[in-house]
């Protein structure tokens, strides 16, 4: 019998456990910073123990503050929580990796993170600019050997600054490159990618499972439609008639069905919301089950549609999405 703490978790290939449902904390510029702090506190009260953030979101101080407040008031202990942060593309040079993580820890006021990911497989010009641009307004991309970046992540793990290390937005060839790296010390524990019924990533999921790498889904409910990343005319996933029909059958909402679908496929899923009612609703996915027919119907929605295309990097040799998976 699994102890309760780990019953809603998956064991990673390095022996650590990751809760299967997490709260995404990336917010568009319209979301006030204080809202992120409140959302994280609500989520901890509801039962979330997994929090995902990236450097590019620039809200670590608020997330860290919420976590510290809930630890201080006795709701949780630090070891109950699973916190993920990511290495942004301007810090891929090996000598910049540890300072970038140390800076994140300082902003969070935490001693360690649970998971540290390479955010994307292509590098940008190093410096303080999140999106360094040339005079014509084009983003300045660079080529860094990701295997060397990975070695720097391994050293962060050895130094105790992070419990686990992984990648995000990698295709299977980029994963192979890390896995086949001479002198590899630790395999990536996960690959965090966009994944939802319109982009179900079944081939990448199969590949990751075969390598004992967990697939983590972001934009699992579609997306917040931040104009910086997403085209205006993108389809609304949660309006899909098939999801609505299945939701009705189970007396649930389409978001809960989309999250449950991932859990039943063995995918760790991130749900992003800053709305108290939805944060609570999204956590209510452990007490119902989709039938094999439901799963098949949702599989049938796949149309390889990507909300987050990262088009500014499309000409980079390591742009990840030109591969089939």
N, C-alpha and C positions, 0 to 999 in steps of 0.2 A: 504494500500500500504506500503510495507516494504521500509525503507529508504535504499539508495544505499549502504551505508557502510555495512549493514547487509544482502544485497540481495544475496551475495555469501558466506554467513556464515550459520552455523547451531547453534541453541540455545542449550546450554548444560544444564544438569539437575540442575546446580547451578545458572542458569540465565545469565552466561557469554556467549559470542558468539565466535565461532571458524571458521575462514575462511576455506571453503571446499577444497581448494587446497593450499598445502604448498610446500616449498622447503626443501628437505632433505639436510643436510650439512655434513653428515658422509663421509669422504674421505679415500681411501686406502693410504698406506704410499707413493705410487708413486706420489700422487697429492701434489704439493708444497703448503705450507700453504698460501702463498700470493694469490693463485688461489681461495681459499675459500673466501677470503675477496672480491676479484673482482666479484666472482659469486653472492655473496649476494647483492652487490651494483647494479649489472646489474638487478638482480631479483626485487629489490625494484623499480628501474626505470620502469621495465616492468609492474609492478602492483602486484607482490606477496606481501602479508602482513603476511604470516604465515611461520615461520622458525622453523625447528626441528633439535635439536642437542642432542648428548648424551655425557656424561662424557668421555666415552671410546674413543671418536674421538679425544680428546685432541686438539681441534681447537677453543675453546671458545673465546680466545683473538682476533683471526682474525674476527670471526663472530661479536663479540661485537664492534670491531673497525669499521667494515662496517656499522653496525646499527647506531653507534654514528655519523659517517661522514654524513650519509643520513639525520639524524635528524638535525645536525648542518647546513647542506646546505638548510634546509627548505623543502626537498622533502616530508618528513613524520614527524608526531609527534609520540612520544613513544606510546601513546594510540591507534594509528592506527595499531600498530604491534602486532602480536601474537607470542610469543616466548616460545618454549618448551625445557626444559632440563630434564635429567633423573638421577635418583639415581642409581649409579652403585652397583654391588653385594657385594663389599667389605665394604659398608657403611650401611648395613641393621640393625645393632644393633641400637635400638631406639635412644641411646644417640649420635650416629654418624650422624643422619639424618640432623638435622638443620645445624651443622657445615659444612657438605658437600654442602648443598645448599648455605650457606653464602659464601663459598669459590668460588663456581661457579659464584655467583653474583659479587664477587670481580673481578674475571677474566674478566667477561663480562662488568664490570663497569656499571651495571644496578641496580636499586633499588629493582626490583621485576621481576619474570618471570610470564608468563601467565599460564603456565602449568608445573607441576612437576610430573614425572612418576616414579614408581618403574620399573626399566628397564627389569628385568627378575624375575621369581618367586623363584629362588634358590640363596642362599647366598654363598659367598666365604670368605676365611679367611681375616679379617680386616687388613688394613695396606696400605702402599703407592704403593705396587705392584698392577698393574691392573689385572694381572693373576698370583696370588701367586702359586708357584709350590713347590712340595716336592723334595727331592734329586733325585728321579727317574724321575722327569720331569712331574709328574701328577699334574693337577690343584687341589689346596686344597679347597674343598667345605665344607660348614658348614650348619647347620640347625638353622634358626632363625625363630621365630614365626612372620609370615608376618602381622598378625593382630596388633602386637605391632609396627611393622614398619609403618603400615598404620596410627596408632594413632599419631605417630611422624609427619607424613605428614599432618595430620589434624591440628596439632599445628602450622606447617609452614604456612598453609593457614590462620589460625586465627591471626598469627603474621604479615600478609600482605606481606610475602616474596614471595608468589605465589598466583595467583588469583584462580586457579583450581588445582585439583589433580586427578591423574588417574594411570593406570597400563599399562604394555606392556608385550607381550608374555605370557599372562595368558590364561589358558583354562577355560572352563565354571565352572568346579568344584572349581578352585582357585578363580574365581570371586565370586561364591556363598559363599565361606568361608569368604571373605571380607564383602559381603552384609549381611551375617547372624551374623556378629561380634556383641557381646553384647556391647551396648553403642555406636554403629556406629553414628558418627556425620555427615559425608559427604560420599555419594556414590562416587565411581570412576566416573568421567565424561566420560572416554573413556577407550578403550582397544586398544593399538596400536600393530598390528600384521602383519606378512608377508601376503600379500593378492594380488593376480593377477589372470589372467584367468586360470593358471595351478593349482592354489590353491585358489579357490574362497571363501572359508570359509563360505559357505551359512548357515550352521547350527549354527556356532558361531555368525554370523551376526543376524540371527533370534533371538537367545538367547539374544544378547546385546540389540537389539531393544525392546524386551519384558521387559527389565529392565531399559529402558531409558538411555542406555550407548551407546555412539557413537563408532563405529568401525573405526579406523584410519588405513589405509593401507600403509605399507612400502614395499620396493622392488616391487612396483606396475608395474614397467617396466621390470620385471626380476631383474637383479642385476648387479653391477659393476664387478662381478667375481673376487673379492678380494680373492686370494688363501688362505688367513688366515681363511676365513669363508666358501668359496664356492668351491665345487669340479669342477675341470677343464672340465669334460665331461657333465656338466649340459646343458640342452637344451636352445637354444636362443629364449626366448619368442617372441621377436619382429620380428623374422624370420618366425613366424607361418603363414602358407598359409591362414588360415581363417581370421586372423587379417589383413593380407595384402589385401585380397579380399575386406573386409568391408571398409578398409581405401581407397582403390581405388575408390569404389563406392561413397564415400563422399568427394573425393579429399583431403584426409588427410593422415597422416602417421600412422603406426601401434601403435606408442607410444601415439598419441592423442586418438586413439580409445580405448586403454587400460585404459587411464585415464578417458575418458568420461564414459566408462562402469561402473567404480566405482561410479562416481558422480550420475549416474542414479539409482544406487542401494541404494543410501543414505549413501555411505561410504565416509569419508573424506580421501583425497588421497595425498600422498607425492610423489613428483617427484624429483629425485636427478640428477643434472647435473652440470658440471663445464664448459660447452660449451655454449657460448653466444647464438648461433643460436638455440640450443636445449632448453635452458632456455626460450627463447621467444616462440618457437614452442609449448612447453608443456603448456604454459599459454593460448594457443588458443583453449580452449575446451569448451568455454561457448556459442559459436555461431553456434553449430550444434547439432543434436540429432540423436541418434541411434534408429532404428525402433525396435519394439518388436521382429521381426525376427532376427535382428542383435544381440539383447541381448540374445536371446535363443541360437543362434549359438555360442556366446562367452561362455555362461554357459556350453555348451557342450564340451568346451575345458578342463574342470576341470579334473585333474588327481591326485589330492592330492599330487602334487610335491612340495617339500620344497627346496628352495635354502639354507636357513640359518637353519641348523639342530641343532646347539649348542651341538654337539655330546660329547664334553668333560664333559657334565653334565648328560649324559644319565642314569647314575646309581644313581643320586640324587633322593630321594623320591619325590621331587617336580618338577622333569623334566616335562615340560608342554606338550610335543608332543606325549606322549604315549597314551593320550586320543584321541578319535575320533575328538573332537572339544573342 
